[in-house]
Amino acid sequence: MEFIPHLQECKFNTCIHDHEPGCAVIQAVEKDLISIERYQSYLNLLNTIEDDMFY
Ligand SMILES: [Zn+2]
């Protein structure tokens, strides 16, 4: 997905791109490199699956 080029740039390698400071994905959204609609759909997905997928 279009986040992938940005994922390696996050400040923290535990970043889930939700609210973390220094998150490259959030910065990319702010710069219109990633569509806000795509980011919001990611957050919705994250809310659904985060317990299974992370940590
Ligand atoms: Zn991030």
mmCIF file of the protein (N, C-alpha, C, O) and its ligand, coordinates in Angstrom:
data_MODEL
# 
_entry.id   MODEL 
# 
loop_
_entity.id 
_entity.type 
_entity.pdbx_number_of_molecules 
1 polymer     1 
2 non-polymer 1 
# 
_entity_poly.entity_id                      1 
_entity_poly.type                           'polypeptide(L)' 
_entity_poly.nstd_linkage                   no 
_entity_poly.nstd_monomer                   no 
_entity_poly.pdbx_seq_one_letter_code       MEFIPHLQECKFNTCIHDHEPGCAVIQAVEKDLISIERYQSYLNLLNTIEDDMFY 
_entity_poly.pdbx_seq_one_letter_code_can   MEFIPHLQECKFNTCIHDHEPGCAVIQAVEKDLISIERYQSYLNLLNTIEDDMFY 
_entity_poly.pdbx_strand_id                 A 
# 
loop_
_entity_poly_seq.entity_id 
_entity_poly_seq.num 
_entity_poly_seq.mon_id 
_entity_poly_seq.hetero 
1 1  MET n 
1 2  GLU n 
1 3  PHE n 
1 4  ILE n 
1 5  PRO n 
1 6  HIS n 
1 7  LEU n 
1 8  GLN n 
1 9  GLU n 
1 10 CYS n 
1 11 LYS n 
1 12 PHE n 
1 13 ASN n 
1 14 THR n 
1 15 CYS n 
1 16 ILE n 
1 17 HIS n 
1 18 ASP n 
1 19 HIS n 
1 20 GLU n 
1 21 PRO n 
1 22 GLY n 
1 23 CYS n 
1 24 ALA n 
1 25 VAL n 
1 26 ILE n 
1 27 GLN n 
1 28 ALA n 
1 29 VAL n 
1 30 GLU n 
1 31 LYS n 
1 32 ASP n 
1 33 LEU n 
1 34 ILE n 
1 35 SER n 
1 36 ILE n 
1 37 GLU n 
1 38 ARG n 
1 39 TYR n 
1 40 GLN n 
1 41 SER n 
1 42 TYR n 
1 43 LEU n 
1 44 ASN n 
1 45 LEU n 
1 46 LEU n 
1 47 ASN n 
1 48 THR n 
1 49 ILE n 
1 50 GLU n 
1 51 ASP n 
1 52 ASP n 
1 53 MET n 
1 54 PHE n 
1 55 TYR n 
# 
loop_
_struct_asym.id 
_struct_asym.entity_id 
A 1 
B 2 
# 
loop_
_chem_comp.id 
_chem_comp.type 
_chem_comp.mon_nstd_flag 
ALA 'L-peptide linking' y 
ARG 'L-peptide linking' y 
ASN 'L-peptide linking' y 
ASP 'L-peptide linking' y 
CYS 'L-peptide linking' y 
GLN 'L-peptide linking' y 
GLU 'L-peptide linking' y 
GLY 'peptide linking'   y 
HIS 'L-peptide linking' y 
ILE 'L-peptide linking' y 
LEU 'L-peptide linking' y 
LYS 'L-peptide linking' y 
MET 'L-peptide linking' y 
PHE 'L-peptide linking' y 
PRO 'L-peptide linking' y 
SER 'L-peptide linking' y 
THR 'L-peptide linking' y 
TYR 'L-peptide linking' y 
VAL 'L-peptide linking' y 
ZN  non-polymer         . 
# 
_pdbx_entity_nonpoly.entity_id   2 
_pdbx_entity_nonpoly.name        ? 
_pdbx_entity_nonpoly.comp_id     ZN 
# 
_pdbx_nonpoly_scheme.asym_id         B 
_pdbx_nonpoly_scheme.entity_id       2 
_pdbx_nonpoly_scheme.mon_id          ZN 
_pdbx_nonpoly_scheme.ndb_seq_num     1 
_pdbx_nonpoly_scheme.pdb_seq_num     101 
_pdbx_nonpoly_scheme.auth_seq_num    101 
_pdbx_nonpoly_scheme.pdb_mon_id      ZN 
_pdbx_nonpoly_scheme.auth_mon_id     ZN 
_pdbx_nonpoly_scheme.pdb_strand_id   A 
_pdbx_nonpoly_scheme.pdb_ins_code    . 
# 
loop_
_atom_site.group_PDB 
_atom_site.id 
_atom_site.type_symbol 
_atom_site.label_atom_id 
_atom_site.label_alt_id 
_atom_site.label_comp_id 
_atom_site.label_asym_id 
_atom_site.label_entity_id 
_atom_site.label_seq_id 
_atom_site.pdbx_PDB_ins_code 
_atom_site.Cartn_x 
_atom_site.Cartn_y 
_atom_site.Cartn_z 
_atom_site.occupancy 
_atom_site.B_iso_or_equiv 
_atom_site.pdbx_formal_charge 
_atom_site.auth_seq_id 
_atom_site.auth_comp_id 
_atom_site.auth_asym_id 
_atom_site.auth_atom_id 
_atom_site.pdbx_PDB_model_num 
ATOM   1   N  N  . MET A 1 1  ? 0.832   -1.194 0.000  1.00 0.00 ? 1   MET A N  1 
ATOM   2   C  CA . MET A 1 1  ? 0.000   0.000  0.000  1.00 0.00 ? 1   MET A CA 1 
ATOM   3   C  C  . MET A 1 1  ? 0.865   1.240  0.000  1.00 0.00 ? 1   MET A C  1 
ATOM   4   O  O  . MET A 1 1  ? 2.082   1.148  0.160  1.00 0.00 ? 1   MET A O  1 
ATOM   5   N  N  . GLU A 1 2  ? 0.276   2.357  -0.171 1.00 0.00 ? 2   GLU A N  1 
ATOM   6   C  CA . GLU A 1 2  ? 1.075   3.554  -0.394 1.00 0.00 ? 2   GLU A CA 1 
ATOM   7   C  C  . GLU A 1 2  ? 1.812   4.045  0.850  1.00 0.00 ? 2   GLU A C  1 
ATOM   8   O  O  . GLU A 1 2  ? 2.642   4.949  0.754  1.00 0.00 ? 2   GLU A O  1 
ATOM   9   N  N  . PHE A 1 3  ? 1.527   3.471  2.001  1.00 0.00 ? 3   PHE A N  1 
ATOM   10  C  CA . PHE A 1 3  ? 2.255   3.858  3.210  1.00 0.00 ? 3   PHE A CA 1 
ATOM   11  C  C  . PHE A 1 3  ? 3.683   3.333  3.206  1.00 0.00 ? 3   PHE A C  1 
ATOM   12  O  O  . PHE A 1 3  ? 4.565   3.925  3.828  1.00 0.00 ? 3   PHE A O  1 
ATOM   13  N  N  . ILE A 1 4  ? 3.911   2.241  2.519  1.00 0.00 ? 4   ILE A N  1 
ATOM   14  C  CA . ILE A 1 4  ? 5.143   1.482  2.705  1.00 0.00 ? 4   ILE A CA 1 
ATOM   15  C  C  . ILE A 1 4  ? 6.410   2.314  2.544  1.00 0.00 ? 4   ILE A C  1 
ATOM   16  O  O  . ILE A 1 4  ? 7.330   2.141  3.344  1.00 0.00 ? 4   ILE A O  1 
ATOM   17  N  N  . PRO A 1 5  ? 6.517   3.216  1.551  1.00 0.00 ? 5   PRO A N  1 
ATOM   18  C  CA . PRO A 1 5  ? 7.751   4.005  1.449  1.00 0.00 ? 5   PRO A CA 1 
ATOM   19  C  C  . PRO A 1 5  ? 8.014   4.872  2.671  1.00 0.00 ? 5   PRO A C  1 
ATOM   20  O  O  . PRO A 1 5  ? 9.145   5.303  2.895  1.00 0.00 ? 5   PRO A O  1 
ATOM   21  N  N  . HIS A 1 6  ? 6.980   5.131  3.460  1.00 0.00 ? 6   HIS A N  1 
ATOM   22  C  CA . HIS A 1 6  ? 7.120   6.027  4.602  1.00 0.00 ? 6   HIS A CA 1 
ATOM   23  C  C  . HIS A 1 6  ? 7.351   5.282  5.907  1.00 0.00 ? 6   HIS A C  1 
ATOM   24  O  O  . HIS A 1 6  ? 7.825   5.865  6.882  1.00 0.00 ? 6   HIS A O  1 
ATOM   25  N  N  . LEU A 1 7  ? 7.022   4.015  5.930  1.00 0.00 ? 7   LEU A N  1 
ATOM   26  C  CA . LEU A 1 7  ? 7.015   3.295  7.203  1.00 0.00 ? 7   LEU A CA 1 
ATOM   27  C  C  . LEU A 1 7  ? 8.391   3.249  7.841  1.00 0.00 ? 7   LEU A C  1 
ATOM   28  O  O  . LEU A 1 7  ? 8.514   3.291  9.065  1.00 0.00 ? 7   LEU A O  1 
ATOM   29  N  N  . GLN A 1 8  ? 9.422   3.163  7.019  1.00 0.00 ? 8   GLN A N  1 
ATOM   30  C  CA . GLN A 1 8  ? 10.776  3.044  7.555  1.00 0.00 ? 8   GLN A CA 1 
ATOM   31  C  C  . GLN A 1 8  ? 11.280  4.357  8.146  1.00 0.00 ? 8   GLN A C  1 
ATOM   32  O  O  . GLN A 1 8  ? 12.316  4.384  8.811  1.00 0.00 ? 8   GLN A O  1 
ATOM   33  N  N  . GLU A 1 9  ? 10.564  5.426  7.909  1.00 0.00 ? 9   GLU A N  1 
ATOM   34  C  CA . GLU A 1 9  ? 11.044  6.747  8.311  1.00 0.00 ? 9   GLU A CA 1 
ATOM   35  C  C  . GLU A 1 9  ? 10.496  7.198  9.651  1.00 0.00 ? 9   GLU A C  1 
ATOM   36  O  O  . GLU A 1 9  ? 10.872  8.262  10.143 1.00 0.00 ? 9   GLU A O  1 
ATOM   37  N  N  . CYS A 1 10 ? 9.620   6.415  10.246 1.00 0.00 ? 10  CYS A N  1 
ATOM   38  C  CA . CYS A 1 10 ? 9.045   6.800  11.530 1.00 0.00 ? 10  CYS A CA 1 
ATOM   39  C  C  . CYS A 1 10 ? 10.120  6.849  12.607 1.00 0.00 ? 10  CYS A C  1 
ATOM   40  O  O  . CYS A 1 10 ? 11.102  6.109  12.571 1.00 0.00 ? 10  CYS A O  1 
ATOM   41  N  N  . LYS A 1 11 ? 9.905   7.735  13.553 1.00 0.00 ? 11  LYS A N  1 
ATOM   42  C  CA . LYS A 1 11 ? 10.885  7.950  14.611 1.00 0.00 ? 11  LYS A CA 1 
ATOM   43  C  C  . LYS A 1 11 ? 11.037  6.722  15.495 1.00 0.00 ? 11  LYS A C  1 
ATOM   44  O  O  . LYS A 1 11 ? 12.136  6.398  15.947 1.00 0.00 ? 11  LYS A O  1 
ATOM   45  N  N  . PHE A 1 12 ? 9.920   6.043  15.735 1.00 0.00 ? 12  PHE A N  1 
ATOM   46  C  CA . PHE A 1 12 ? 9.938   4.876  16.609 1.00 0.00 ? 12  PHE A CA 1 
ATOM   47  C  C  . PHE A 1 12 ? 9.570   3.633  15.803 1.00 0.00 ? 12  PHE A C  1 
ATOM   48  O  O  . PHE A 1 12 ? 8.609   3.658  15.034 1.00 0.00 ? 12  PHE A O  1 
ATOM   49  N  N  . ASN A 1 13 ? 10.318  2.553  15.970 1.00 0.00 ? 13  ASN A N  1 
ATOM   50  C  CA . ASN A 1 13 ? 10.015  1.359  15.187 1.00 0.00 ? 13  ASN A CA 1 
ATOM   51  C  C  . ASN A 1 13 ? 8.796   0.617  15.707 1.00 0.00 ? 13  ASN A C  1 
ATOM   52  O  O  . ASN A 1 13 ? 8.359   -0.361 15.101 1.00 0.00 ? 13  ASN A O  1 
ATOM   53  N  N  . THR A 1 14 ? 8.246   1.073  16.821 1.00 0.00 ? 14  THR A N  1 
ATOM   54  C  CA . THR A 1 14 ? 6.977   0.532  17.300 1.00 0.00 ? 14  THR A CA 1 
ATOM   55  C  C  . THR A 1 14 ? 5.800   1.388  16.846 1.00 0.00 ? 14  THR A C  1 
ATOM   56  O  O  . THR A 1 14 ? 4.664   1.177  17.270 1.00 0.00 ? 14  THR A O  1 
ATOM   57  N  N  . CYS A 1 15 ? 6.082   2.347  15.987 1.00 0.00 ? 15  CYS A N  1 
ATOM   58  C  CA . CYS A 1 15 ? 5.060   3.290  15.553 1.00 0.00 ? 15  CYS A CA 1 
ATOM   59  C  C  . CYS A 1 15 ? 3.901   2.571  14.855 1.00 0.00 ? 15  CYS A C  1 
ATOM   60  O  O  . CYS A 1 15 ? 4.120   1.757  13.957 1.00 0.00 ? 15  CYS A O  1 
ATOM   61  N  N  . ILE A 1 16 ? 2.681   2.873  15.268 1.00 0.00 ? 16  ILE A N  1 
ATOM   62  C  CA . ILE A 1 16 ? 1.510   2.346  14.567 1.00 0.00 ? 16  ILE A CA 1 
ATOM   63  C  C  . ILE A 1 16 ? 0.827   3.440  13.758 1.00 0.00 ? 16  ILE A C  1 
ATOM   64  O  O  . ILE A 1 16 ? -0.263  3.236  13.224 1.00 0.00 ? 16  ILE A O  1 
ATOM   65  N  N  . HIS A 1 17 ? 1.479   4.619  13.667 1.00 0.00 ? 17  HIS A N  1 
ATOM   66  C  CA . HIS A 1 17 ? 1.047   5.695  12.781 1.00 0.00 ? 17  HIS A CA 1 
ATOM   67  C  C  . HIS A 1 17 ? -0.313  6.248  13.181 1.00 0.00 ? 17  HIS A C  1 
ATOM   68  O  O  . HIS A 1 17 ? -1.120  6.630  12.334 1.00 0.00 ? 17  HIS A O  1 
ATOM   69  N  N  . ASP A 1 18 ? -0.545  6.281  14.465 1.00 0.00 ? 18  ASP A N  1 
ATOM   70  C  CA . ASP A 1 18 ? -1.806  6.781  14.977 1.00 0.00 ? 18  ASP A CA 1 
ATOM   71  C  C  . ASP A 1 18 ? -1.605  8.203  15.481 1.00 0.00 ? 18  ASP A C  1 
ATOM   72  O  O  . ASP A 1 18 ? -2.176  9.150  14.940 1.00 0.00 ? 18  ASP A O  1 
ATOM   73  N  N  . HIS A 1 19 ? -0.792  8.346  16.520 1.00 0.00 ? 19  HIS A N  1 
ATOM   74  C  CA . HIS A 1 19 ? -0.627  9.668  17.133 1.00 0.00 ? 19  HIS A CA 1 
ATOM   75  C  C  . HIS A 1 19 ? 0.826   9.934  17.518 1.00 0.00 ? 19  HIS A C  1 
ATOM   76  O  O  . HIS A 1 19 ? 1.121   10.939 18.165 1.00 0.00 ? 19  HIS A O  1 
ATOM   77  N  N  . GLU A 1 20 ? 1.739   9.037  17.122 1.00 0.00 ? 20  GLU A N  1 
ATOM   78  C  CA . GLU A 1 20 ? 3.110   9.141  17.585 1.00 0.00 ? 20  GLU A CA 1 
ATOM   79  C  C  . GLU A 1 20 ? 3.796   10.405 17.044 1.00 0.00 ? 20  GLU A C  1 
ATOM   80  O  O  . GLU A 1 20 ? 3.634   10.754 15.874 1.00 0.00 ? 20  GLU A O  1 
ATOM   81  N  N  . PRO A 1 21 ? 4.563   11.084 17.907 1.00 0.00 ? 21  PRO A N  1 
ATOM   82  C  CA . PRO A 1 21 ? 5.377   12.190 17.404 1.00 0.00 ? 21  PRO A CA 1 
ATOM   83  C  C  . PRO A 1 21 ? 6.466   11.665 16.471 1.00 0.00 ? 21  PRO A C  1 
ATOM   84  O  O  . PRO A 1 21 ? 7.029   10.596 16.703 1.00 0.00 ? 21  PRO A O  1 
ATOM   85  N  N  . GLY A 1 22 ? 6.753   12.414 15.432 1.00 0.00 ? 22  GLY A N  1 
ATOM   86  C  CA . GLY A 1 22 ? 7.785   11.989 14.493 1.00 0.00 ? 22  GLY A CA 1 
ATOM   87  C  C  . GLY A 1 22 ? 7.338   10.915 13.529 1.00 0.00 ? 22  GLY A C  1 
ATOM   88  O  O  . GLY A 1 22 ? 8.169   10.304 12.857 1.00 0.00 ? 22  GLY A O  1 
ATOM   89  N  N  . CYS A 1 23 ? 6.031   10.670 13.447 1.00 0.00 ? 23  CYS A N  1 
ATOM   90  C  CA . CYS A 1 23 ? 5.538   9.633  12.537 1.00 0.00 ? 23  CYS A CA 1 
ATOM   91  C  C  . CYS A 1 23 ? 5.612   10.119 11.099 1.00 0.00 ? 23  CYS A C  1 
ATOM   92  O  O  . CYS A 1 23 ? 5.029   11.146 10.752 1.00 0.00 ? 23  CYS A O  1 
ATOM   93  N  N  . ALA A 1 24 ? 6.329   9.380  10.266 1.00 0.00 ? 24  ALA A N  1 
ATOM   94  C  CA . ALA A 1 24 ? 6.507   9.763  8.865  1.00 0.00 ? 24  ALA A CA 1 
ATOM   95  C  C  . ALA A 1 24 ? 5.209   9.633  8.077  1.00 0.00 ? 24  ALA A C  1 
ATOM   96  O  O  . ALA A 1 24 ? 4.987   10.366 7.113  1.00 0.00 ? 24  ALA A O  1 
ATOM   97  N  N  . VAL A 1 25 ? 4.356   8.706  8.484  1.00 0.00 ? 25  VAL A N  1 
ATOM   98  C  CA . VAL A 1 25 ? 3.085   8.532  7.779  1.00 0.00 ? 25  VAL A CA 1 
ATOM   99  C  C  . VAL A 1 25 ? 2.175   9.734  8.023  1.00 0.00 ? 25  VAL A C  1 
ATOM   100 O  O  . VAL A 1 25 ? 1.573   10.260 7.086  1.00 0.00 ? 25  VAL A O  1 
ATOM   101 N  N  . ILE A 1 26 ? 2.075   10.166 9.276  1.00 0.00 ? 26  ILE A N  1 
ATOM   102 C  CA . ILE A 1 26 ? 1.271   11.345 9.586  1.00 0.00 ? 26  ILE A CA 1 
ATOM   103 C  C  . ILE A 1 26 ? 1.815   12.566 8.841  1.00 0.00 ? 26  ILE A C  1 
ATOM   104 O  O  . ILE A 1 26 ? 1.050   13.368 8.305  1.00 0.00 ? 26  ILE A O  1 
ATOM   105 N  N  . GLN A 1 27 ? 3.134   12.697 8.814  1.00 0.00 ? 27  GLN A N  1 
ATOM   106 C  CA . GLN A 1 27 ? 3.737   13.812 8.079  1.00 0.00 ? 27  GLN A CA 1 
ATOM   107 C  C  . GLN A 1 27 ? 3.420   13.722 6.593  1.00 0.00 ? 27  GLN A C  1 
ATOM   108 O  O  . GLN A 1 27 ? 3.174   14.739 5.945  1.00 0.00 ? 27  GLN A O  1 
ATOM   109 N  N  . ALA A 1 28 ? 3.426   12.517 6.056  1.00 0.00 ? 28  ALA A N  1 
ATOM   110 C  CA . ALA A 1 28 ? 3.105   12.336 4.647  1.00 0.00 ? 28  ALA A CA 1 
ATOM   111 C  C  . ALA A 1 28 ? 1.653   12.701 4.354  1.00 0.00 ? 28  ALA A C  1 
ATOM   112 O  O  . ALA A 1 28 ? 1.350   13.261 3.301  1.00 0.00 ? 28  ALA A O  1 
ATOM   113 N  N  . VAL A 1 29 ? 0.763   12.386 5.281  1.00 0.00 ? 29  VAL A N  1 
ATOM   114 C  CA . VAL A 1 29 ? -0.634  12.783 5.123  1.00 0.00 ? 29  VAL A CA 1 
ATOM   115 C  C  . VAL A 1 29 ? -0.746  14.311 5.126  1.00 0.00 ? 29  VAL A C  1 
ATOM   116 O  O  . VAL A 1 29 ? -1.463  14.900 4.317  1.00 0.00 ? 29  VAL A O  1 
ATOM   117 N  N  . GLU A 1 30 ? -0.022  14.930 6.051  1.00 0.00 ? 30  GLU A N  1 
ATOM   118 C  CA . GLU A 1 30 ? -0.064  16.389 6.147  1.00 0.00 ? 30  GLU A CA 1 
ATOM   119 C  C  . GLU A 1 30 ? 0.488   17.064 4.889  1.00 0.00 ? 30  GLU A C  1 
ATOM   120 O  O  . GLU A 1 30 ? 0.086   18.176 4.545  1.00 0.00 ? 30  GLU A O  1 
ATOM   121 N  N  . LYS A 1 31 ? 1.399   16.391 4.216  1.00 0.00 ? 31  LYS A N  1 
ATOM   122 C  CA . LYS A 1 31 ? 1.987   16.929 2.982  1.00 0.00 ? 31  LYS A CA 1 
ATOM   123 C  C  . LYS A 1 31 ? 1.235   16.486 1.727  1.00 0.00 ? 31  LYS A C  1 
ATOM   124 O  O  . LYS A 1 31 ? 1.664   16.765 0.607  1.00 0.00 ? 31  LYS A O  1 
ATOM   125 N  N  . ASP A 1 32 ? 0.104   15.791 1.924  1.00 0.00 ? 32  ASP A N  1 
ATOM   126 C  CA . ASP A 1 32 ? -0.712  15.272 0.820  1.00 0.00 ? 32  ASP A CA 1 
ATOM   127 C  C  . ASP A 1 32 ? 0.006   14.220 -0.014 1.00 0.00 ? 32  ASP A C  1 
ATOM   128 O  O  . ASP A 1 32 ? -0.340  13.998 -1.175 1.00 0.00 ? 32  ASP A O  1 
ATOM   129 N  N  . LEU A 1 33 ? 1.005   13.574 0.577  1.00 0.00 ? 33  LEU A N  1 
ATOM   130 C  CA . LEU A 1 33 ? 1.658   12.457 -0.103 1.00 0.00 ? 33  LEU A CA 1 
ATOM   131 C  C  . LEU A 1 33 ? 0.837   11.179 0.027  1.00 0.00 ? 33  LEU A C  1 
ATOM   132 O  O  . LEU A 1 33 ? 0.919   10.273 -0.802 1.00 0.00 ? 33  LEU A O  1 
ATOM   133 N  N  . ILE A 1 34 ? 0.044   11.138 1.096  1.00 0.00 ? 34  ILE A N  1 
ATOM   134 C  CA . ILE A 1 34 ? -0.910  10.047 1.293  1.00 0.00 ? 34  ILE A CA 1 
ATOM   135 C  C  . ILE A 1 34 ? -2.283  10.693 1.443  1.00 0.00 ? 34  ILE A C  1 
ATOM   136 O  O  . ILE A 1 34 ? -2.423  11.691 2.150  1.00 0.00 ? 34  ILE A O  1 
ATOM   137 N  N  . SER A 1 35 ? -3.292  10.136 0.788  1.00 0.00 ? 35  SER A N  1 
ATOM   138 C  CA . SER A 1 35 ? -4.619  10.733 0.890  1.00 0.00 ? 35  SER A CA 1 
ATOM   139 C  C  . SER A 1 35 ? -5.180  10.544 2.295  1.00 0.00 ? 35  SER A C  1 
ATOM   140 O  O  . SER A 1 35 ? -4.993  9.500  2.919  1.00 0.00 ? 35  SER A O  1 
ATOM   141 N  N  . ILE A 1 36 ? -5.869  11.572 2.778  1.00 0.00 ? 36  ILE A N  1 
ATOM   142 C  CA . ILE A 1 36 ? -6.463  11.497 4.110  1.00 0.00 ? 36  ILE A CA 1 
ATOM   143 C  C  . ILE A 1 36 ? -7.484  10.366 4.186  1.00 0.00 ? 36  ILE A C  1 
ATOM   144 O  O  . ILE A 1 36 ? -7.644  9.728  5.227  1.00 0.00 ? 36  ILE A O  1 
ATOM   145 N  N  . GLU A 1 37 ? -8.169  10.126 3.074  1.00 0.00 ? 37  GLU A N  1 
ATOM   146 C  CA . GLU A 1 37 ? -9.143  9.031  3.069  1.00 0.00 ? 37  GLU A CA 1 
ATOM   147 C  C  . GLU A 1 37 ? -8.452  7.688  3.286  1.00 0.00 ? 37  GLU A C  1 
ATOM   148 O  O  . GLU A 1 37 ? -8.956  6.826  4.006  1.00 0.00 ? 37  GLU A O  1 
ATOM   149 N  N  . ARG A 1 38 ? -7.283  7.522  2.649  1.00 0.00 ? 38  ARG A N  1 
ATOM   150 C  CA . ARG A 1 38 ? -6.543  6.278  2.794  1.00 0.00 ? 38  ARG A CA 1 
ATOM   151 C  C  . ARG A 1 38 ? -6.035  6.121  4.230  1.00 0.00 ? 38  ARG A C  1 
ATOM   152 O  O  . ARG A 1 38 ? -6.069  5.031  4.800  1.00 0.00 ? 38  ARG A O  1 
ATOM   153 N  N  . TYR A 1 39 ? -5.568  7.226  4.794  1.00 0.00 ? 39  TYR A N  1 
ATOM   154 C  CA . TYR A 1 39 ? -5.071  7.181  6.157  1.00 0.00 ? 39  TYR A CA 1 
ATOM   155 C  C  . TYR A 1 39 ? -6.195  6.855  7.143  1.00 0.00 ? 39  TYR A C  1 
ATOM   156 O  O  . TYR A 1 39 ? -6.006  6.055  8.059  1.00 0.00 ? 39  TYR A O  1 
ATOM   157 N  N  . GLN A 1 40 ? -7.357  7.471  6.955  1.00 0.00 ? 40  GLN A N  1 
ATOM   158 C  CA . GLN A 1 40 ? -8.475  7.204  7.859  1.00 0.00 ? 40  GLN A CA 1 
ATOM   159 C  C  . GLN A 1 40 ? -8.954  5.762  7.735  1.00 0.00 ? 40  GLN A C  1 
ATOM   160 O  O  . GLN A 1 40 ? -9.360  5.154  8.726  1.00 0.00 ? 40  GLN A O  1 
ATOM   161 N  N  . SER A 1 41 ? -8.909  5.215  6.529  1.00 0.00 ? 41  SER A N  1 
ATOM   162 C  CA . SER A 1 41 ? -9.298  3.810  6.377  1.00 0.00 ? 41  SER A CA 1 
ATOM   163 C  C  . SER A 1 41 ? -8.283  2.910  7.068  1.00 0.00 ? 41  SER A C  1 
ATOM   164 O  O  . SER A 1 41 ? -8.643  1.869  7.618  1.00 0.00 ? 41  SER A O  1 
ATOM   165 N  N  . TYR A 1 42 ? -7.005  3.314  7.041  1.00 0.00 ? 42  TYR A N  1 
ATOM   166 C  CA . TYR A 1 42 ? -5.987  2.589  7.794  1.00 0.00 ? 42  TYR A CA 1 
ATOM   167 C  C  . TYR A 1 42 ? -6.287  2.624  9.294  1.00 0.00 ? 42  TYR A C  1 
ATOM   168 O  O  . TYR A 1 42 ? -6.190  1.600  9.969  1.00 0.00 ? 42  TYR A O  1 
ATOM   169 N  N  . LEU A 1 43 ? -6.651  3.801  9.816  1.00 0.00 ? 43  LEU A N  1 
ATOM   170 C  CA . LEU A 1 43 ? -6.948  3.911  11.247 1.00 0.00 ? 43  LEU A CA 1 
ATOM   171 C  C  . LEU A 1 43 ? -8.146  3.046  11.622 1.00 0.00 ? 43  LEU A C  1 
ATOM   172 O  O  . LEU A 1 43 ? -8.156  2.426  12.685 1.00 0.00 ? 43  LEU A O  1 
ATOM   173 N  N  . ASN A 1 44 ? -9.146  3.002  10.763 1.00 0.00 ? 44  ASN A N  1 
ATOM   174 C  CA . ASN A 1 44 ? -10.297 2.145  11.019 1.00 0.00 ? 44  ASN A CA 1 
ATOM   175 C  C  . ASN A 1 44 ? -9.878  0.683  11.065 1.00 0.00 ? 44  ASN A C  1 
ATOM   176 O  O  . ASN A 1 44 ? -10.318 -0.079 11.926 1.00 0.00 ? 44  ASN A O  1 
ATOM   177 N  N  . LEU A 1 45 ? -9.026  0.308  10.130 1.00 0.00 ? 45  LEU A N  1 
ATOM   178 C  CA . LEU A 1 45 ? -8.508  -1.050 10.095 1.00 0.00 ? 45  LEU A CA 1 
ATOM   179 C  C  . LEU A 1 45 ? -7.706  -1.345 11.365 1.00 0.00 ? 45  LEU A C  1 
ATOM   180 O  O  . LEU A 1 45 ? -7.825  -2.415 11.963 1.00 0.00 ? 45  LEU A O  1 
ATOM   181 N  N  . LEU A 1 46 ? -6.906  -0.388 11.749 1.00 0.00 ? 46  LEU A N  1 
ATOM   182 C  CA . LEU A 1 46 ? -6.070  -0.539 12.932 1.00 0.00 ? 46  LEU A CA 1 
ATOM   183 C  C  . LEU A 1 46 ? -6.923  -0.777 14.168 1.00 0.00 ? 46  LEU A C  1 
ATOM   184 O  O  . LEU A 1 46 ? -6.594  -1.637 14.986 1.00 0.00 ? 46  LEU A O  1 
ATOM   185 N  N  . ASN A 1 47 ? -7.991  -0.046 14.315 1.00 0.00 ? 47  ASN A N  1 
ATOM   186 C  CA . ASN A 1 47 ? -8.866  -0.223 15.466 1.00 0.00 ? 47  ASN A CA 1 
ATOM   187 C  C  . ASN A 1 47 ? -9.451  -1.621 15.517 1.00 0.00 ? 47  ASN A C  1 
ATOM   188 O  O  . ASN A 1 47 ? -9.734  -2.156 16.590 1.00 0.00 ? 47  ASN A O  1 
ATOM   189 N  N  . THR A 1 48 ? -9.626  -2.197 14.354 1.00 0.00 ? 48  THR A N  1 
ATOM   190 C  CA . THR A 1 48 ? -10.239 -3.529 14.275 1.00 0.00 ? 48  THR A CA 1 
ATOM   191 C  C  . THR A 1 48 ? -9.257  -4.634 14.592 1.00 0.00 ? 48  THR A C  1 
ATOM   192 O  O  . THR A 1 48 ? -9.611  -5.617 15.242 1.00 0.00 ? 48  THR A O  1 
ATOM   193 N  N  . ILE A 1 49 ? -8.024  -4.480 14.136 1.00 0.00 ? 49  ILE A N  1 
ATOM   194 C  CA . ILE A 1 49 ? -7.099  -5.611 14.163 1.00 0.00 ? 49  ILE A CA 1 
ATOM   195 C  C  . ILE A 1 49 ? -5.889  -5.418 15.061 1.00 0.00 ? 49  ILE A C  1 
ATOM   196 O  O  . ILE A 1 49 ? -5.065  -6.328 15.157 1.00 0.00 ? 49  ILE A O  1 
ATOM   197 N  N  . GLU A 1 50 ? -5.745  -4.287 15.716 1.00 0.00 ? 50  GLU A N  1 
ATOM   198 C  CA . GLU A 1 50 ? -4.471  -4.007 16.369 1.00 0.00 ? 50  GLU A CA 1 
ATOM   199 C  C  . GLU A 1 50 ? -4.121  -5.037 17.440 1.00 0.00 ? 50  GLU A C  1 
ATOM   200 O  O  . GLU A 1 50 ? -2.940  -5.318 17.645 1.00 0.00 ? 50  GLU A O  1 
ATOM   201 N  N  . ASP A 1 51 ? -5.090  -5.598 18.114 1.00 0.00 ? 51  ASP A N  1 
ATOM   202 C  CA . ASP A 1 51 ? -4.783  -6.567 19.150 1.00 0.00 ? 51  ASP A CA 1 
ATOM   203 C  C  . ASP A 1 51 ? -4.151  -7.828 18.587 1.00 0.00 ? 51  ASP A C  1 
ATOM   204 O  O  . ASP A 1 51 ? -3.359  -8.489 19.258 1.00 0.00 ? 51  ASP A O  1 
ATOM   205 N  N  . ASP A 1 52 ? -4.506  -8.158 17.353 1.00 0.00 ? 52  ASP A N  1 
ATOM   206 C  CA . ASP A 1 52 ? -3.967  -9.362 16.738 1.00 0.00 ? 52  ASP A CA 1 
ATOM   207 C  C  . ASP A 1 52 ? -2.646  -9.107 16.036 1.00 0.00 ? 52  ASP A C  1 
ATOM   208 O  O  . ASP A 1 52 ? -1.765  -9.967 16.033 1.00 0.00 ? 52  ASP A O  1 
ATOM   209 N  N  . MET A 1 53 ? -2.501  -7.917 15.435 1.00 0.00 ? 53  MET A N  1 
ATOM   210 C  CA . MET A 1 53 ? -1.424  -7.697 14.490 1.00 0.00 ? 53  MET A CA 1 
ATOM   211 C  C  . MET A 1 53 ? -0.178  -7.102 15.116 1.00 0.00 ? 53  MET A C  1 
ATOM   212 O  O  . MET A 1 53 ? 0.926   -7.343 14.627 1.00 0.00 ? 53  MET A O  1 
ATOM   213 N  N  . PHE A 1 54 ? -0.325  -6.332 16.184 1.00 0.00 ? 54  PHE A N  1 
ATOM   214 C  CA . PHE A 1 54 ? 0.811   -5.609 16.740 1.00 0.00 ? 54  PHE A CA 1 
ATOM   215 C  C  . PHE A 1 54 ? 1.175   -6.150 18.115 1.00 0.00 ? 54  PHE A C  1 
ATOM   216 O  O  . PHE A 1 54 ? 0.296   -6.461 18.919 1.00 0.00 ? 54  PHE A O  1 
ATOM   217 N  N  . TYR A 1 55 ? 2.460   -6.262 18.383 1.00 0.00 ? 55  TYR A N  1 
ATOM   218 C  CA . TYR A 1 55 ? 3.009   -6.654 19.669 1.00 0.00 ? 55  TYR A CA 1 
ATOM   219 C  C  . TYR A 1 55 ? 2.726   -8.092 20.086 1.00 0.00 ? 55  TYR A C  1 
ATOM   220 O  O  . TYR A 1 55 ? 3.151   -8.518 21.160 1.00 0.00 ? 55  TYR A O  1 
HETATM 221 ZN ZN . ZN  B 2 .  ? 4.414   6.073  11.955 1.00 0.00 2 101 ZN  A ZN 1 
# 
